[in-house]
Amino acid sequence: MKAILALDQGTTSSRAILFAHDGSIIGMTQQEFTQHYPKPGWVEHDANEIWETQLSVAQTVLQQHNMDASDVHAIGITNQRETTLVWDRATGEPIHNAIVWQDRRTAPDCDALREAGRSELVQHKTGLVIDAYFCATKLHWILENVSGAKERAEKGELAFGTIDSWLFWKLTGGNVHATDVTNASRTMLWNIHTGKWDDELLELFDIPKAILPSVHPSSHVYGETEPSLFGKSIPLGGAAGDQQSALLGQNCTLPGMAKNTYGTGCFMLMNIGDTPSPSPSRLLTTVACWDGDKREYAYEGSIFIAGAIVQWLRDGLGIIQSSSEVESLAASVDDTDGVYLVPAFAGLGAPHWDSYARGILVGLTRGTTKAHIARAALEGIAFQVADVLDAMRKDSGVAIEELRVDGGAAANDLLMQFQADIIGARVVRPKIIETTAAGAAYVAGLATGFWKDYADIERIWETDRVFEPQMAADEVSRRRIRWAKALERSKQWAELESATD
């Protein structure tokens, strides 16, 4: 039986999933890897550990199902985006730990660029706002802070890449230094209009062009794996950043269709068609998956803390023993009793883009219990999603009456019902919620003929459950007004902190 092997390289774990032609999952293996926090606000990964875990799970899932390389039609890659890595072309060794997308060390550099009036230039060319979230300032930091790196980069001795590039390099034994359009569009160095690395942006961020990977469509044969890895070469049929991959995995292939992924953070994307329209609400305009002939773009709203708030309830407050307990605890009360939790632990993403906002818990009384806090945590996720959806509706002029959902927290029925209530639209959960990996499988399978066309994969997608809005409009309005007030308190933290200095 032929299958597509999807490599899903995430922020906290590496996974390998085998997909059959009907879209069903044959098998899945996962392995976590170490998170490094060298300073407050800094987050790093060991790129060699990422490679070792990703290769291990790929080999293991094949062994578990008595499959070998001849059973794999192609490999597709999806990856944590914006995480930035530089390695030596000769040795293949990283010159520094990968700087993770969550890392905030370059926030002051971004402040300086905004103050210098560079925001409009960057947003026009890239569709992005200037923020430490993206690769450009991270890459600049590595080149400036690793001894001799800048000079070596100019000589062509070093290679930069997002994690897909790193995996292509390792899988091919150093023969492929490439990325796809979705990952390139997250670097703040790639022009979404021309489809090329932008010389003016490279000059602005002081990045040598010799360090950059080649850029190809998401659905594209990048090369073949080194035979020794799996016993035989396997075609590398495509790649896509995790959120664009999920957009395709949710079959949001028509303008106006939207999905939201509930992971460590939340990432909502809406297909806006073949024109990269700017967002007045400061949503990102990003590239959706491209094949050779079809170009698509999307609006994106990034929420930094979503599922991570449940981990905080478990590890930080200790009010639950496992993440799965949060739904039953939250459901043990009818509402939050006026408690609101704004989980701005890493600042606020779209549409606020406030790096200095901080988490805040308001509305506490003597009657507040851990159940109220748990429910407020889940509702805080949904309120953030609603803010992004409002911005998408406003900027696109599309009502958005359906939101497709995936990711771990999409299995939480309480959260999904509240989400439908607060956005006033139906929330649709598919049978296969591994949509990020499915998207990677689709781009690889389309490139190599495993699936014929988009219509072929659209027949795979099936609904598990639809959540219809039930809350009265005046109650929705009341709760969202109170959420907005709590949000403002979160944004005032920087002022309060500076007042005490």
FIGUMAR-939915 format. One record per residue (C-alpha): residue in three letters; x, z, y; residue number from 1. Coordinates in nm, 2 decimals. Example, Ala and Ser with C-alpha at 12.3 -4.5 7.8 and 13.67 -1.06 7.14 Angstrom:
<recs>
REC     r       c1       c3       c2     k
REC   Ala     1.23     0.78    -0.45     1
REC   Ser     1.37     0.71    -0.11     2
</recs>
This chain:
<recs>
REC     r       c1       c3       c2     k
REC   Met     0.00     0.00     0.00     1
REC   Lys     0.14    -0.10     0.34     2
REC   Ala     0.12     0.15     0.63     3
REC   Ile     0.24     0.20     0.99     4
REC   Leu     0.47     0.49     1.05     5
REC   Ala     0.40     0.65     1.39     6
REC   Leu     0.67     0.88     1.53     7
REC   Asp     0.51     1.12     1.77     8
REC   Gln     0.79     1.29     1.96     9
REC   Gly     0.63     1.57     2.17    10
REC   Thr     0.74     1.84     2.40    11
REC   Thr     0.75     2.12     2.14    12
REC   Ser     0.76     1.93     1.81    13
REC   Ser     0.84     1.61     1.63    14
REC   Arg     0.58     1.45     1.41    15
REC   Ala     0.55     1.16     1.17    16
REC   Ile     0.21     1.02     1.07    17
REC   Leu     0.13     0.74     0.83    18
REC   Phe    -0.17     0.52     0.92    19
REC   Ala    -0.35     0.29     0.67    20
REC   His    -0.50    -0.04     0.78    21
REC   Asp    -0.85     0.12     0.82    22
REC   Gly    -0.70     0.37     1.07    23
REC   Ser    -0.72     0.66     0.83    24
REC   Ile    -0.43     0.91     0.81    25
REC   Ile    -0.24     0.89     0.48    26
REC   Gly    -0.01     1.18     0.56    27
REC   Met     0.15     1.38     0.85    28
REC   Thr     0.46     1.61     0.88    29
REC   Gln     0.56     1.82     1.18    30
REC   Gln     0.86     2.02     1.28    31
REC   Glu     0.91     2.23     1.60    32
REC   Phe     1.23     2.24     1.79    33
REC   Thr     1.40     2.48     2.04    34
REC   Gln     1.29     2.51     2.40    35
REC   His     1.58     2.61     2.64    36
REC   Tyr     1.52     2.79     2.97    37
REC   Pro     1.86     2.83     3.13    38
REC   Lys     1.71     2.94     3.46    39
REC   Pro     1.36     3.01     3.60    40
REC   Gly     1.18     2.68     3.64    41
REC   Trp     1.44     2.49     3.43    42
REC   Val     1.34     2.35     3.09    43
REC   Glu     1.58     2.16     2.86    44
REC   His     1.59     2.01     2.51    45
REC   Asp     1.88     1.95     2.28    46
REC   Ala     1.85     1.57     2.22    47
REC   Asn     2.04     1.59     1.89    48
REC   Glu     1.79     1.84     1.76    49
REC   Ile     1.51     1.61     1.87    50
REC   Trp     1.67     1.33     1.67    51
REC   Glu     1.73     1.55     1.36    52
REC   Thr     1.37     1.68     1.35    53
REC   Gln     1.22     1.33     1.41    54
REC   Leu     1.43     1.17     1.14    55
REC   Ser     1.36     1.46     0.90    56
REC   Val     0.98     1.44     0.94    57
REC   Ala     0.98     1.06     0.90    58
REC   Gln     1.18     1.08     0.58    59
REC   Thr     0.97     1.38     0.45    60
REC   Val     0.63     1.22     0.51    61
REC   Leu     0.74     0.91     0.31    62
REC   Gln     0.88     1.13     0.03    63
REC   Gln     0.56     1.34     0.02    64
REC   His     0.35     1.03    -0.05    65
REC   Asn     0.59     0.86    -0.28    66
REC   Met     0.65     0.58    -0.03    67
REC   Asp     0.97     0.41     0.07    68
REC   Ala     1.08     0.16     0.34    69
REC   Ser     0.92    -0.13     0.16    70
REC   Asp     0.58     0.04     0.20    71
REC   Val     0.61     0.06     0.58    72
REC   His     0.51    -0.25     0.77    73
REC   Ala     0.65    -0.12     1.10    74
REC   Ile     0.74     0.19     1.31    75
REC   Gly     0.57     0.27     1.64    76
REC   Ile     0.70     0.54     1.88    77
REC   Thr     0.52     0.76     2.12    78
REC   Asn     0.70     1.02     2.32    79
REC   Gln     0.69     1.30     2.58    80
REC   Arg     0.73     1.11     2.90    81
REC   Glu     0.97     1.17     3.20    82
REC   Thr     1.21     1.39     3.00    83
REC   Thr     1.55     1.26     3.10    84
REC   Leu     1.86     1.21     2.90    85
REC   Val     2.21     1.05     2.95    86
REC   Trp     2.45     0.98     2.66    87
REC   Asp     2.79     0.82     2.60    88
REC   Arg     2.76     0.46     2.49    89
REC   Ala     3.07     0.49     2.28    90
REC   Thr     3.01     0.81     2.09    91
REC   Gly     2.63     0.83     2.12    92
REC   Glu     2.66     1.19     2.23    93
REC   Pro     2.45     1.33     2.52    94
REC   Ile     2.65     1.45     2.82    95
REC   His     2.39     1.72     2.90    96
REC   Asn     2.08     1.86     2.75    97
REC   Ala     1.77     1.65     2.82    98
REC   Ile     1.59     1.77     3.13    99
REC   Val     1.22     1.81     3.04   100
REC   Trp     0.93     1.68     3.23   101
REC   Gln     0.82     2.04     3.31   102
REC   Asp     1.15     2.12     3.48   103
REC   Arg     1.13     2.20     3.85   104
REC   Arg     1.50     2.22     3.95   105
REC   Thr     1.48     1.91     4.17   106
REC   Ala     1.17     2.02     4.37   107
REC   Pro     1.38     2.08     4.69   108
REC   Asp     1.53     1.73     4.66   109
REC   Cys     1.17     1.59     4.64   110
REC   Asp     1.08     1.80     4.95   111
REC   Ala     1.37     1.65     5.14   112
REC   Leu     1.27     1.29     5.04   113
REC   Arg     0.91     1.36     5.16   114
REC   Glu     1.03     1.51     5.48   115
REC   Ala     1.25     1.20     5.53   116
REC   Gly     0.94     0.98     5.52   117
REC   Arg     1.00     0.82     5.18   118
REC   Ser     0.66     0.90     5.02   119
REC   Glu     0.49     0.57     5.12   120
REC   Leu     0.78     0.36     5.00   121
REC   Val     0.79     0.53     4.66   122
REC   Gln     0.41     0.53     4.61   123
REC   His     0.37     0.17     4.70   124
REC   Lys     0.64     0.05     4.46   125
REC   Thr     0.59     0.28     4.17   126
REC   Gly     0.23     0.41     4.20   127
REC   Leu     0.38     0.77     4.18   128
REC   Val     0.41     1.05     4.42   129
REC   Ile     0.75     1.20     4.49   130
REC   Asp     0.78     1.49     4.25   131
REC   Ala     1.03     1.67     4.03   132
REC   Tyr     0.80     1.57     3.74   133
REC   Phe     0.95     1.22     3.72   134
REC   Cys     1.29     1.10     3.60   135
REC   Ala     1.47     0.98     3.92   136
REC   Thr     1.57     1.31     4.07   137
REC   Lys     1.65     1.45     3.72   138
REC   Leu     1.88     1.16     3.65   139
REC   His     2.04     1.20     3.99   140
REC   Trp     2.10     1.57     3.92   141
REC   Ile     2.27     1.50     3.59   142
REC   Leu     2.50     1.24     3.75   143
REC   Glu     2.59     1.47     4.03   144
REC   Asn     2.64     1.79     3.82   145
REC   Val     2.82     1.67     3.51   146
REC   Ser     3.19     1.62     3.59   147
REC   Gly     3.28     1.25     3.61   148
REC   Ala     2.93     1.13     3.52   149
REC   Lys     2.86     0.92     3.83   150
REC   Glu     3.19     0.73     3.80   151
REC   Arg     3.13     0.67     3.43   152
REC   Ala     2.78     0.55     3.49   153
REC   Glu     2.90     0.30     3.74   154
REC   Lys     3.15     0.16     3.49   155
REC   Gly     2.87     0.12     3.23   156
REC   Glu     3.00     0.39     3.00   157
REC   Leu     2.68     0.59     3.00   158
REC   Ala     2.32     0.52     2.90   159
REC   Phe     2.01     0.67     3.05   160
REC   Gly     1.68     0.69     2.87   161
REC   Thr     1.35     0.86     2.82   162
REC   Ile     1.30     0.99     2.47   163
REC   Asp     1.18     0.66     2.33   164
REC   Ser     1.51     0.50     2.44   165
REC   Trp     1.70     0.77     2.26   166
REC   Leu     1.51     0.72     1.94   167
REC   Phe     1.55     0.34     1.96   168
REC   Trp     1.93     0.40     2.00   169
REC   Lys     1.95     0.64     1.71   170
REC   Leu     1.72     0.44     1.48   171
REC   Thr     1.92     0.12     1.53   172
REC   Gly     2.27     0.28     1.51   173
REC   Gly     2.33     0.22     1.88   174
REC   Asn     2.23    -0.14     1.88   175
REC   Val     1.92    -0.11     2.10   176
REC   His     1.92     0.04     2.45   177
REC   Ala     1.56    -0.03     2.56   178
REC   Thr     1.23     0.12     2.68   179
REC   Asp     0.88     0.00     2.72   180
REC   Val     0.68    -0.06     3.04   181
REC   Thr     0.48     0.26     3.02   182
REC   Asn     0.79     0.48     3.00   183
REC   Ala     0.97     0.27     3.26   184
REC   Ser     0.68     0.32     3.50   185
REC   Arg     0.73     0.70     3.49   186
REC   Thr     1.09     0.70     3.61   187
REC   Met     1.02     0.65     3.98   188
REC   Leu     1.27     0.36     3.96   189
REC   Trp     1.06     0.08     3.82   190
REC   Asn     0.84    -0.14     4.04   191
REC   Ile     0.49    -0.17     3.89   192
REC   His     0.42    -0.49     4.09   193
REC   Thr     0.73    -0.69     3.99   194
REC   Gly     0.78    -0.54     3.65   195
REC   Lys     1.15    -0.48     3.72   196
REC   Trp     1.39    -0.20     3.81   197
REC   Asp     1.38    -0.18     4.19   198
REC   Asp     1.71    -0.21     4.38   199
REC   Glu     1.58    -0.03     4.69   200
REC   Leu     1.47     0.27     4.47   201
REC   Leu     1.80     0.27     4.29   202
REC   Glu     1.98     0.29     4.62   203
REC   Leu     1.74     0.57     4.74   204
REC   Phe     1.81     0.78     4.44   205
REC   Asp     2.17     0.68     4.41   206
REC   Ile     2.14     0.55     4.05   207
REC   Pro     2.38     0.29     3.91   208
REC   Lys     2.20    -0.01     3.76   209
REC   Ala     2.44    -0.02     3.47   210
REC   Ile     2.30     0.29     3.32   211
REC   Leu     1.94     0.16     3.28   212
REC   Pro     1.78     0.03     2.96   213
REC   Ser     1.61    -0.31     2.92   214
REC   Val     1.23    -0.30     2.96   215
REC   His     0.99    -0.47     2.72   216
REC   Pro     0.61    -0.48     2.66   217
REC   Ser     0.47    -0.18     2.46   218
REC   Ser     0.38    -0.41     2.17   219
REC   His     0.71    -0.58     2.10   220
REC   Val     0.96    -0.59     1.81   221
REC   Tyr     1.25    -0.40     1.95   222
REC   Gly     1.48    -0.44     1.64   223
REC   Glu     1.52    -0.28     1.30   224
REC   Thr     1.62     0.06     1.17   225
REC   Glu     1.97     0.11     1.04   226
REC   Pro     1.93     0.05     0.66   227
REC   Ser     2.09     0.38     0.56   228
REC   Leu     1.82     0.59     0.73   229
REC   Phe     1.53     0.49     0.50   230
REC   Gly     1.71     0.29     0.23   231
REC   Lys     1.61    -0.04     0.39   232
REC   Ser     1.55    -0.17     0.74   233
REC   Ile     1.20    -0.13     0.90   234
REC   Pro     1.09    -0.32     1.20   235
REC   Leu     1.05    -0.12     1.53   236
REC   Gly     0.72    -0.27     1.65   237
REC   Gly     0.66    -0.09     1.97   238
REC   Ala     0.65     0.22     2.19   239
REC   Ala     0.44     0.38     2.45   240
REC   Gly     0.45     0.70     2.65   241
REC   Asp     0.22     0.96     2.49   242
REC   Gln    -0.07     0.94     2.74   243
REC   Gln    -0.08     0.56     2.76   244
REC   Ser    -0.06     0.56     2.38   245
REC   Ala    -0.36     0.80     2.37   246
REC   Leu    -0.56     0.57     2.61   247
REC   Leu    -0.51     0.28     2.36   248
REC   Gly    -0.58     0.52     2.07   249
REC   Gln    -0.91     0.60     2.23   250
REC   Asn    -0.99     0.23     2.26   251
REC   Cys    -1.02     0.26     2.64   252
REC   Thr    -0.94    -0.11     2.67   253
REC   Leu    -1.20    -0.20     2.94   254
REC   Pro    -1.19    -0.11     3.31   255
REC   Gly    -1.38     0.21     3.38   256
REC   Met    -1.32     0.37     3.05   257
REC   Ala    -1.15     0.71     3.06   258
REC   Lys    -0.99     0.96     2.82   259
REC   Asn    -0.85     1.31     2.86   260
REC   Thr    -0.59     1.46     2.63   261
REC   Tyr    -0.59     1.84     2.60   262
REC   Gly    -0.24     1.94     2.50   263
REC   Thr     0.02     2.18     2.66   264
REC   Gly    -0.11     2.02     2.98   265
REC   Cys    -0.41     1.79     3.04   266
REC   Phe    -0.37     1.42     3.11   267
REC   Met    -0.66     1.20     3.21   268
REC   Leu    -0.62     0.83     3.23   269
REC   Met    -0.88     0.57     3.34   270
REC   Asn    -0.84     0.20     3.28   271
REC   Ile    -0.85     0.02     3.61   272
REC   Gly    -0.78    -0.34     3.48   273
REC   Asp    -0.51    -0.58     3.58   274
REC   Thr    -0.46    -0.48     3.94   275
REC   Pro    -0.24    -0.17     4.03   276
REC   Ser    -0.47    -0.03     4.31   277
REC   Pro    -0.33     0.26     4.51   278
REC   Ser    -0.52     0.59     4.49   279
REC   Pro    -0.62     0.75     4.82   280
REC   Ser    -0.66     1.08     4.64   281
REC   Arg    -0.30     1.08     4.52   282
REC   Leu    -0.37     1.01     4.16   283
REC   Leu    -0.09     0.82     4.00   284
REC   Thr    -0.13     0.45     3.94   285
REC   Thr     0.05     0.39     3.62   286
REC   Val     0.10     0.12     3.36   287
REC   Ala    -0.12     0.11     3.06   288
REC   Cys     0.00    -0.05     2.73   289
REC   Trp     0.10    -0.41     2.78   290
REC   Asp     0.14    -0.68     2.52   291
REC   Gly     0.31    -1.01     2.60   292
REC   Asp     0.01    -1.16     2.77   293
REC   Lys    -0.21    -0.87     2.88   294
REC   Arg    -0.13    -0.64     3.17   295
REC   Glu    -0.33    -0.33     3.23   296
REC   Tyr    -0.30    -0.04     3.47   297
REC   Ala    -0.46     0.31     3.49   298
REC   Tyr    -0.52     0.59     3.72   299
REC   Glu    -0.37     0.91     3.59   300
REC   Gly    -0.43     1.28     3.68   301
REC   Ser    -0.18     1.52     3.53   302
REC   Ile    -0.27     1.89     3.49   303
REC   Phe     0.04     2.09     3.41   304
REC   Ile    -0.11     2.39     3.23   305
REC   Ala    -0.40     2.35     2.98   306
REC   Gly    -0.34     2.46     2.62   307
REC   Ala    -0.05     2.65     2.74   308
REC   Ile    -0.29     2.90     2.90   309
REC   Val    -0.41     2.99     2.55   310
REC   Gln    -0.05     3.04     2.44   311
REC   Trp    -0.01     3.28     2.73   312
REC   Leu    -0.32     3.48     2.63   313
REC   Arg    -0.16     3.51     2.29   314
REC   Asp     0.21     3.56     2.37   315
REC   Gly     0.20     3.70     2.73   316
REC   Leu    -0.11     3.92     2.73   317
REC   Gly    -0.15     3.97     2.36   318
REC   Ile    -0.53     3.96     2.37   319
REC   Ile    -0.55     3.72     2.08   320
REC   Gln    -0.33     3.70     1.77   321
REC   Ser    -0.36     3.33     1.72   322
REC   Ser    -0.47     3.04     1.94   323
REC   Ser    -0.77     2.97     1.71   324
REC   Glu    -0.92     3.30     1.80   325
REC   Val    -0.98     3.21     2.17   326
REC   Glu    -1.31     3.03     2.11   327
REC   Ser    -1.48     3.31     1.92   328
REC   Leu    -1.35     3.57     2.18   329
REC   Ala    -1.47     3.36     2.47   330
REC   Ala    -1.81     3.30     2.30   331
REC   Ser    -1.87     3.67     2.26   332
REC   Val    -1.98     3.68     2.63   333
REC   Asp    -2.24     3.46     2.80   334
REC   Asp    -2.02     3.38     3.10   335
REC   Thr    -1.71     3.50     3.28   336
REC   Asp    -1.90     3.76     3.49   337
REC   Gly    -1.75     3.60     3.80   338
REC   Val    -1.39     3.59     3.68   339
REC   Tyr    -1.19     3.27     3.76   340
REC   Leu    -0.84     3.20     3.63   341
REC   Val    -0.63     2.93     3.80   342
REC   Pro    -0.34     2.86     3.56   343
REC   Ala    -0.10     2.72     3.81   344
REC   Phe     0.20     2.87     3.63   345
REC   Ala     0.41     2.55     3.71   346
REC   Gly     0.24     2.46     4.03   347
REC   Leu    -0.06     2.22     4.05   348
REC   Gly    -0.06     1.86     3.95   349
REC   Ala    -0.31     1.59     4.05   350
REC   Pro    -0.49     1.57     4.29   351
REC   His    -0.32     1.87     4.46   352
REC   Trp     0.05     1.82     4.40   353
REC   Asp     0.15     2.16     4.51   354
REC   Ser     0.48     2.27     4.34   355
REC   Tyr     0.46     2.62     4.50   356
REC   Ala     0.11     2.72     4.39   357
REC   Arg     0.10     3.00     4.14   358
REC   Gly    -0.14     3.13     3.88   359
REC   Ile    -0.41     3.36     4.00   360
REC   Leu    -0.69     3.57     3.83   361
REC   Val    -0.97     3.67     4.07   362
REC   Gly    -1.31     3.83     4.05   363
REC   Leu    -1.20     4.13     3.83   364
REC   Thr    -1.43     4.43     3.82   365
REC   Arg    -1.42     4.75     3.61   366
REC   Gly    -1.65     4.57     3.36   367
REC   Thr    -1.41     4.28     3.30   368
REC   Thr    -1.30     4.25     2.94   369
REC   Lys    -1.05     4.04     2.75   370
REC   Ala    -1.34     3.82     2.65   371
REC   His    -1.42     3.74     3.01   372
REC   Ile    -1.06     3.65     3.07   373
REC   Ala    -1.05     3.43     2.76   374
REC   Arg    -1.36     3.25     2.88   375
REC   Ala    -1.22     3.21     3.23   376
REC   Ala    -0.90     3.06     3.08   377
REC   Leu    -1.10     2.79     2.90   378
REC   Glu    -1.32     2.72     3.20   379
REC   Gly    -1.00     2.70     3.41   380
REC   Ile    -0.89     2.40     3.20   381
REC   Ala    -1.23     2.23     3.24   382
REC   Phe    -1.24     2.29     3.62   383
REC   Gln    -0.90     2.12     3.66   384
REC   Val    -1.02     1.82     3.46   385
REC   Ala    -1.34     1.80     3.68   386
REC   Asp    -1.12     1.79     3.99   387
REC   Val    -0.93     1.50     3.86   388
REC   Leu    -1.24     1.32     3.74   389
REC   Asp    -1.40     1.36     4.08   390
REC   Ala    -1.09     1.19     4.23   391
REC   Met    -1.11     0.90     3.98   392
REC   Arg    -1.48     0.85     4.06   393
REC   Lys    -1.41     0.84     4.43   394
REC   Asp    -1.11     0.61     4.42   395
REC   Ser    -1.25     0.36     4.17   396
REC   Gly    -1.61     0.36     4.27   397
REC   Val    -1.71     0.39     3.91   398
REC   Ala    -1.95     0.66     3.80   399
REC   Ile    -1.77     0.75     3.47   400
REC   Glu    -2.06     0.86     3.26   401
REC   Glu    -1.84     0.92     2.95   402
REC   Leu    -1.51     1.09     2.89   403
REC   Arg    -1.33     1.05     2.56   404
REC   Val    -1.13     1.35     2.45   405
REC   Asp    -0.85     1.42     2.22   406
REC   Gly    -0.56     1.67     2.16   407
REC   Gly    -0.57     2.01     2.00   408
REC   Ala    -0.81     2.18     2.24   409
REC   Ala    -1.06     1.90     2.19   410
REC   Ala    -1.16     2.08     1.87   411
REC   Asn    -1.29     2.37     2.08   412
REC   Asp    -1.67     2.32     2.09   413
REC   Leu    -1.72     2.58     2.36   414
REC   Leu    -1.46     2.42     2.59   415
REC   Met    -1.60     2.07     2.53   416
REC   Gln    -1.96     2.17     2.61   417
REC   Phe    -1.85     2.34     2.93   418
REC   Gln    -1.65     2.04     3.01   419
REC   Ala    -1.96     1.81     2.98   420
REC   Asp    -2.16     2.06     3.19   421
REC   Ile    -1.91     2.08     3.47   422
REC   Ile    -1.84     1.71     3.50   423
REC   Gly    -2.21     1.60     3.45   424
REC   Ala    -2.11     1.34     3.19   425
REC   Arg    -2.11     1.32     2.81   426
REC   Val    -1.79     1.42     2.64   427
REC   Val    -1.71     1.21     2.33   428
REC   Arg    -1.48     1.34     2.05   429
REC   Pro    -1.36     1.09     1.79   430
REC   Lys    -1.33     1.16     1.42   431
REC   Ile    -0.95     1.11     1.44   432
REC   Ile    -0.82     1.32     1.73   433
REC   Glu    -0.46     1.21     1.66   434
REC   Thr    -0.51     0.94     1.91   435
REC   Thr    -0.16     0.95     2.06   436
REC   Ala     0.00     0.87     1.73   437
REC   Ala    -0.28     0.62     1.66   438
REC   Gly    -0.19     0.43     1.98   439
REC   Ala     0.17     0.41     1.87   440
REC   Ala     0.06     0.28     1.54   441
REC   Tyr    -0.16     0.02     1.71   442
REC   Val     0.11    -0.12     1.94   443
REC   Ala     0.35    -0.16     1.64   444
REC   Gly     0.08    -0.30     1.41   445
REC   Leu    -0.03    -0.56     1.68   446
REC   Ala     0.33    -0.67     1.73   447
REC   Thr     0.40    -0.73     1.36   448
REC   Gly     0.06    -0.86     1.25   449
REC   Phe    -0.06    -0.56     1.06   450
REC   Trp    -0.37    -0.58     1.29   451
REC   Lys    -0.48    -0.91     1.42   452
REC   Asp    -0.60    -0.82     1.77   453
REC   Tyr    -0.77    -0.56     1.98   454
REC   Ala    -1.11    -0.63     1.82   455
REC   Asp    -0.95    -0.54     1.49   456
REC   Ile    -0.84    -0.20     1.60   457
REC   Glu    -1.16    -0.13     1.80   458
REC   Arg    -1.36    -0.14     1.47   459
REC   Ile    -1.15     0.16     1.36   460
REC   Trp    -1.26     0.41     1.63   461
REC   Glu    -1.55     0.64     1.52   462
REC   Thr    -1.73     0.92     1.70   463
REC   Asp    -1.73     1.27     1.56   464
REC   Arg    -1.95     1.45     1.82   465
REC   Val    -2.10     1.39     2.16   466
REC   Phe    -2.15     1.68     2.40   467
REC   Glu    -2.42     1.62     2.66   468
REC   Pro    -2.44     1.81     2.99   469
REC   Gln    -2.69     2.09     2.98   470
REC   Met    -2.61     2.31     3.28   471
REC   Ala    -2.85     2.29     3.59   472
REC   Ala    -2.70     2.10     3.88   473
REC   Asp    -2.73     2.40     4.12   474
REC   Glu    -2.54     2.62     3.88   475
REC   Val    -2.27     2.36     3.84   476
REC   Ser    -2.24     2.35     4.22   477
REC   Arg    -2.22     2.73     4.25   478
REC   Arg    -1.94     2.76     4.00   479
REC   Arg    -1.74     2.47     4.14   480
REC   Ile    -1.76     2.62     4.49   481
REC   Arg    -1.62     2.95     4.36   482
REC   Trp    -1.35     2.76     4.16   483
REC   Ala    -1.25     2.58     4.48   484
REC   Lys    -1.21     2.92     4.66   485
REC   Ala    -1.00     3.06     4.38   486
REC   Leu    -0.79     2.74     4.40   487
REC   Glu    -0.72     2.79     4.76   488
REC   Arg    -0.60     3.15     4.69   489
REC   Ser    -0.35     3.00     4.44   490
REC   Lys    -0.22     2.75     4.70   491
REC   Gln    -0.17     3.04     4.95   492
REC   Trp     0.09     3.21     4.73   493
REC   Ala     0.39     3.04     4.89   494
REC   Glu     0.27     3.16     5.23   495
REC   Leu     0.22     3.52     5.10   496
REC   Glu     0.57     3.51     4.94   497
REC   Ser     0.74     3.38     5.25   498
REC   Ala     0.57     3.65     5.46   499
REC   Thr     0.75     3.92     5.26   500
REC   Asp     1.10     3.77     5.28   501
</recs>
